Amino acid sequence: MKTGWKVILVSLAAAIMLLAAQSPCRGAEKDDANNVWVEDGPAEPNRPLELTDEKVVQSMEWLEENNPQQAQKLTQLRKDDPEKFKQELRETIREQFGKKIREHAGQKPPRESQMGQEKGMWMREREADHLKWLEKNYPDDARKLGELKKKNPELYFKQLMHSMRSYGKIEEAEKDNPQLAEVLKSDLQLRKEQDKLLGKIKDAATEKEKKQLSGELEKVVSSRFDFVVKRKQIEYEMLLKRLEKLKEDVKKSESTVEKWKDQKFKKDAVKSRVGELLSQSEKFQWD
């Protein structure tokens, strides 16, 4: 059904925004005390969309209603090759989501229900917030995206998602902890320098040149180490504050529960609630 399809699109949007809020190079490595460079692992840009049985059913219902031929083709493919069926279904979902984003990027939107309108508004607001932040912090990137939006909306969408992945964690940190945001900015710049040097080392013509570049790389990595330690220290302090807040909440909850266990309190609360319910039932019904 159409509603089911909208749920899928909203889930996709949430997943992409979640990726945007993460570090640009977060990998799958275990975060332990001995691995300072845990966030230097490979990115996962092509991680497949998880298809639960519920999402498969919702997607197929939407296709049967809006594209019967494609639904019939996928139904047969599901019997013949279940794995290929999932791949084809993922592509269909991505295509539909891409259309929605391109529509929000400037093309005329289709008729939408209230849920669709709210989702579209949320996406546009998220896009606008990121571009505003980008204009303030990385104006060259913002200018390039603005030019691309006019020339190629589809490529603009891809670059917008890349920008959100690259800067999302910094953008989010600025709201709650500007100090952390500055550390993340510095580390990101050093990471870019690190990648450039690695490229130069790979293309170096002589051993002397490689040695010189390797020395520069060591200095950059040393600076990065200092910023990683600063980030960890700030995150540690933030965790301590959250822990103290949780302890306060636990004490308040404990106090409330003990108060509610009192039989006199229960008797008074029940009597008060019954009075409220009776009062509401006696009110004149205009409808």
Residue pairs with C-beta under 8 A, 6 or more apart in sequence:
1 58
1 61
1 62
1 65
2 62
2 65
2 113
3 113
3 115
4 57
4 58
4 59
4 61
4 62
5 58
5 59
5 61
5 62
5 96
6 113
6 115
6 116
6 119
7 58
8 55
8 58
8 59
8 62
8 93
9 96
9 97
9 100
9 119
10 115
10 119
11 55
12 49
12 93
12 97
13 97
13 119
13 122
13 123
15 49
16 161
16 164
17 126
17 164
19 161
19 164
19 165
19 168
20 130
20 161
20 164
20 165
20 168
21 168
21 169
21 172
22 165
22 168
22 169
23 39
23 169
24 43
24 165
24 166
24 167
24 168
24 169
24 188
25 39
25 40
25 41
25 42
25 43
25 191
26 39
26 41
26 43
27 38
27 39
27 40
27 41
27 42
27 43
27 44
28 41
28 42
28 44
29 35
29 38
29 41
30 38
31 38
32 38
36 225
36 228
36 229
37 228
40 191
43 165
48 90
49 90
49 93
49 94
51 59
51 86
51 89
51 90
56 86
56 89
59 89
59 92
59 93
60 71
60 74
60 75
60 89
63 70
63 71
63 74
63 92
64 71
70 92
74 85
74 88
74 89
74 92
77 84
77 85
77 88
78 85
98 154
98 157
100 120
100 123
101 123
101 157
102 153
102 154
102 157
103 109
103 110
103 120
104 120
104 123
104 124
104 127
105 127
105 149
105 153
105 156
105 157
106 149
106 153
107 153
109 120
112 120
127 160
130 160
130 163
130 164
130 167
130 171
131 142
131 145
131 146
133 167
133 171
133 174
134 141
134 142
134 145
134 163
134 167
135 142
137 167
137 170
137 185
138 167
141 163
144 159
145 156
145 159
145 160
145 163
148 155
148 156
148 159
149 156
166 188
167 188
169 184
170 181
170 184
170 185
170 188
171 181
173 180
173 181
173 184
174 181
177 234
177 238
179 234
180 231
180 234
180 235
180 238
183 227
183 230
183 231
183 234
184 231
186 227
187 224
187 227
187 228
187 231
190 220
190 223
190 224
190 227
191 224
193 220
194 217
194 220
194 221
194 224
197 213
197 216
197 217
197 220
198 217
200 213
201 210
201 213
201 214
201 217
204 210
204 213
259 265
260 266
260 269
